[in-house]
Amino acid sequence: MERRYILAIALMIIVMVSWTIFFSPPPPEQTPDRQREDLPASPSESTIETPTQRDESSLYLSRVQEGPRTLVQTDNYEISFIDERAIVGEWRLRKYPDRSTNDESINLIPKSAQSCLRVDIPDLKNDTMSAVWKADKQQVILTDQSRDRLTFKTQIGDKLKVSKEFTFYNDRYFVDVALTFENISNQPLENYKLYWGPGINADLLLHERKHSGKGRRASKNEGAVAYLGHGKPRQDFSDSEKNAPVLWAGMNSKYFAALMIPDPSLNALYEREELIDNGEIPSAEIAAWKDAASLVISGISVNERRTDVFRVYVGPKEDSILNRVTHPNAPDDPLRMNKIIDLGFLWPVAWAMLWLLRGLNSIIGNYGISIILLTLFTKLAAYPLIRKSYKSMKEMQELQPLLAELKEKYRDDPQKLNRATMRLYKEHGVNPLGGCIPWIPQLPILFALFTVFGNAVELRAAPFCLWMDDLSGPDTLFPLPFTIPLLLIDAVRFLPIIYGATTLLQQKMNAGVTPIADNTQAKIMQFIPFIFVFILYNWSSGLILYWTCSNVFEIGRHLLTQFRKSEETEPVKTLTSGKQPKLTKRRSQLQNRRS
């Protein structure tokens, strides 16, 4: 087994283990001894302690869900408002299918999320919860229209009049929200909050839904998140940053985000709230089911009437779309919405790979073919390093007879063996690490591509060919009538099998480059391709397609090299010059030393 192949296997294992440790959040805690309530309490209601009050809250929320709704439809989304509370019950993205059902668009709002665009006034908590809103329309459908409006109004007790005016745009993923308050009391109100959450749709694949979310590789920053304008978006901030105004805040998932963008003049603060675990068993379909994000806005003075403006983005984490979102009332101020896209610590390399992948797709129109071409380009770019690696390993192969003699001669003295080995390397100008060092610069590309294939929304539900209809998920040739436990294998997948076969073939073809003296080690390495078939079985087909094509191109390079050597054999034998080729000369020297 050649050292290059052993190194490649080791690197892949390191990548997978590192990803599992550093980039996957821990699974949600579950409490099986209590049954989950139909509708967990919202953040402000999570402090309710008595069972009677909790039951009354659940009954109230159930009644509201069954009440009248207002439907909004544009080219990009469908929204269902719960009229009595003036909150969002469903927000479907029409251009992004639900991969766990394959028959409708994805809804980003779980049924348990009862605080999406809910206004909460701490000073009037009970009155706010009992307030009933009324909508001025029952339906908004945008086709040729560029925009339309929907308004909800209510009065909170005898102290505050509130209206929510939504402005919808047919060609955008965001909605403008204007909150108008009129304080009719003789007391000022300290502040109010605009909520989103708790939780966001986990966007399960079909096999993940079947197995209740087992095996799901979630994004490390799923849940509530906010951005201050510098650094990266975060879920929590230090004490010194908690009073800093945020540019935007909301809920984040692997491929989508629901973000609230306040008018900069409001100096809105971010607050992350976490539901108290009352023994509910969280659904696998909900990501960050305890998290809720809110914007905290300064209070309303006595007899004051004012309007605060927000922009709400609910859509994919695609930078070409995010870059078109601007501040309400301040379009020139930078929002840096693309910061919500997390491509890991090697983000410059990852962005370059994603940019190249997008460019290829814009020409070809198929991300599967684009991945094949991207593999070819990376192979061509790395060819000088690969050639140097093989050259170094070939030189090491020629030294194997002498190394074997040294091991036999100094088998009882390891120190003399090391000195003699290094002297032998120096005499023949061979670097023992020469076969490994050229592969180190390729590590950043390997890590970056691993992140791109796992987080780029462009690959979500992107078809390749035939049954390969989602490059972000595993391909399914046909389902099995049973499930293999632990491995969660419930279907026959084509790409992992082909990857294992090409890896095995490549292993056989390169077995003679650096033979393994240890027969046990050689037998173990023969099982590596089969082990990787099971490890990668439920991984994204885009990533496995890349590695499979990499194997195929490497096999082609090996065959081409062998073909060229066979053509050059005759000219080498007929050389009349007294100067021998380098490899032939070195081989003669080794043979003379052995004799």
Buried (B, 14 or more C-beta within 10 A) or exposed (E): BBBBBBBBBEBBBEBBEEBEEEBBBEEBEEEEEEEBBEBBBBBBBBEBEEEEEBEEBBEBBEEBBEEEBBBBBBEBBBBBBBBBBBBBBBBBBBEBBBBBEEEEBBBBBBBBBBBBBBBBBBBBEEBBBEBEBEBEBEEBEBEEEEEBEBBBBBBBBEBBBBBBBBBBBBEBBBBBBBBBBBBBBEEEBEBBBBBBBBBBBBBBBBBBBBBEBEBBBBBBBBBBBBBBBEEEBBBEBEEEBEEBBBBBBBBBBBBBBBBBBBBBEBBBBBBBBBBBBBEBBBBBBBBBBBBBBBBBBBBBEEEEEEEBBBBBBBBBBBBEBBEEBBBBEBEEEEBBBBBBBBBBBBBEBBBBBBEBBBEBBEEEEBBBBBBBBBBBEBBEEBEEBBEBBBBBBBBBBBBEBBBEBBEEEBEEEEEEBEEBBEEBBEEBEBEBEBBBEBBEEBBBBBBBBBBBBBBBBBBBBBEBEEBBBBBBBBBBEEEEEEBEEEEBBBBEBBBBBBBBBBBBBBBEBBBEBBEBEEEEEEEEBBEBBEEBBBBBBBBBBBBBBBBBBBBBBBBEBBEEEEEEEEEEEEEEEEEEEEEBEEEEEBBEBBEEEEE
